Amino acid sequence: MALKTWVKVWLFFLNAVLFAAFAFTPDPLALATLASLPVTFVLLMVFALRMGGLNRLIGIGHLIPWLPLLGYLDLRLVSDIAGPRIDPVSEPALFAWALVLGASLGYLPRTRCMGRRALAAWRALCARHNRSASRGL
């Protein structure tokens, strides 16, 4: 599956946002974001090698580390339940980065990337199962 130009641009932007977490260490959100990177990388490699390249199932490799990260980000933006609330007045740069991180990972209603990934992964998993079942595997 060849990557389209807009996907390459999106990946570059997303990685820039994720690696920007280095600028906000030792904040727990930055550390959680940095911790999600190797997990995502390993899962993507496993799926790519297991499936023989890129396909829609690779979306699962994003869902596993990013859904908990988004939940943690949500809690940090609205409450003190999961750690100190990210305050836009006292920490404007961290707050702006947190919003961009959330938008990049799935907040934007227009992109809905997490929902799309989940749906695409589910469809690919069902299709793979149906192909295996039809071959008697």
C-alpha positions as CSV (number, residue, x, y, z in Angstrom):
1,M,0.0,0.0,0.0
2,A,1.8,3.1,-1.2
3,L,1.5,6.2,0.9
4,K,-0.2,9.2,-0.6
5,T,1.4,12.6,-0.4
6,W,-1.1,13.9,2.2
7,V,-0.4,10.9,4.4
8,K,3.3,11.6,4.3
9,V,2.7,15.2,5.2
10,W,0.4,14.1,8.0
11,L,2.9,11.6,9.3
12,F,5.7,14.3,9.3
13,F,3.4,16.7,11.2
14,L,2.2,14.0,13.7
15,N,5.8,12.9,14.5
16,A,6.8,16.5,15.0
17,V,4.0,17.0,17.5
18,L,4.8,13.7,19.3
19,F,8.5,14.5,19.5
20,A,7.8,18.0,20.7
21,A,7.1,16.3,24.0
22,F,10.8,16.5,24.7
23,A,10.4,20.2,25.2
24,F,7.9,19.7,28.0
25,T,9.7,17.0,30.1
26,P,9.4,16.3,33.0
27,D,5.7,17.0,32.8
28,P,3.8,13.7,33.1
29,L,1.9,14.2,29.8
30,A,5.2,14.7,27.9
31,L,6.6,11.5,29.6
32,A,3.5,9.5,28.7
33,T,3.6,10.8,25.1
34,L,7.3,9.8,24.9
35,A,6.5,6.4,26.4
36,S,3.9,5.8,23.8
37,L,6.4,6.2,20.9
38,P,8.4,3.0,21.3
39,V,5.2,1.0,22.0
40,T,3.6,2.3,18.8
41,F,6.8,1.6,16.8
42,V,7.1,-2.0,18.0
43,L,3.4,-2.6,17.4
44,L,3.5,-1.1,13.9
45,M,6.6,-3.2,13.1
46,V,4.9,-6.4,14.4
47,F,1.8,-5.8,12.4
48,A,3.7,-4.8,9.2
49,L,5.9,-7.9,9.4
50,R,3.1,-10.2,10.3
51,M,0.8,-8.9,7.6
52,G,3.4,-8.7,4.9
53,G,3.5,-4.9,4.7
54,L,1.2,-1.9,5.3
55,N,-2.5,-2.5,5.4
56,R,-5.5,-1.2,7.4
57,L,-4.9,-3.6,10.3
58,I,-1.9,-1.4,11.2
59,G,-4.4,1.0,12.8
60,I,-4.6,-1.3,15.8
61,G,-0.9,-0.5,16.5
62,H,-2.0,3.1,16.9
63,L,-5.1,2.5,19.0
64,I,-3.4,0.5,21.7
65,P,-1.0,3.2,23.0
66,W,-2.9,6.3,21.8
67,L,-6.4,5.7,23.3
68,P,-5.0,5.6,26.9
69,L,-2.9,8.6,26.1
70,L,-5.9,10.5,24.8
71,G,-7.9,9.5,28.0
72,Y,-5.0,10.8,30.1
73,L,-4.8,14.0,28.1
74,D,-8.5,14.6,28.5
75,L,-8.3,14.2,32.3
76,R,-5.3,16.5,32.5
77,L,-7.1,19.2,30.5
78,V,-10.3,19.2,32.6
79,S,-9.5,18.0,36.1
80,D,-6.8,17.1,38.7
81,I,-7.8,13.4,38.7
82,A,-4.8,12.1,36.8
83,G,-2.3,14.8,37.8
84,P,-2.1,18.5,37.9
85,R,-4.5,20.2,35.5
86,I,-2.8,21.8,32.6
87,D,-3.6,25.5,33.1
88,P,-3.6,27.8,30.0
89,V,-2.7,30.8,32.1
90,S,0.3,29.4,34.0
91,E,1.5,27.0,31.3
92,P,0.4,28.4,28.0
93,A,3.0,26.5,25.9
94,L,2.2,23.2,27.5
95,F,-1.5,23.9,27.1
96,A,-1.1,24.8,23.4
97,W,1.0,21.7,22.8
98,A,-1.6,19.5,24.6
99,L,-4.4,20.8,22.4
100,V,-2.4,20.2,19.3
101,L,-1.5,16.7,20.5
102,G,-5.1,16.0,21.2
103,A,-6.2,17.4,17.8
104,S,-3.4,15.4,16.1
105,L,-4.4,12.1,17.7
106,G,-8.1,12.4,17.3
107,Y,-10.0,15.4,18.7
108,L,-10.8,17.1,15.4
109,P,-14.3,16.1,14.3
110,R,-13.3,16.5,10.7
111,T,-10.5,13.9,10.8
112,R,-11.8,11.5,13.5
113,C,-8.6,9.6,12.9
114,M,-8.9,7.3,15.9
115,G,-12.5,6.3,14.9
116,R,-11.4,5.8,11.3
117,R,-8.4,3.7,12.4
118,A,-10.6,1.5,14.6
119,L,-13.2,1.0,11.9
120,A,-10.6,0.3,9.2
121,A,-8.8,-2.2,11.5
122,W,-12.1,-3.9,12.3
123,R,-13.0,-4.2,8.7
124,A,-9.6,-5.5,7.7
125,L,-9.6,-8.0,10.6
126,C,-13.1,-9.3,9.5
127,A,-12.0,-9.6,5.9
128,R,-8.9,-11.5,6.9
129,H,-10.9,-13.8,9.1
130,N,-13.4,-14.4,6.2
131,R,-10.6,-15.2,3.8
132,S,-9.1,-17.6,6.3
133,A,-12.4,-19.3,6.9
134,S,-13.2,-19.7,3.2
135,R,-9.8,-21.5,2.7
136,G,-10.6,-23.8,5.6
137,L,-7.8,-22.4,7.8
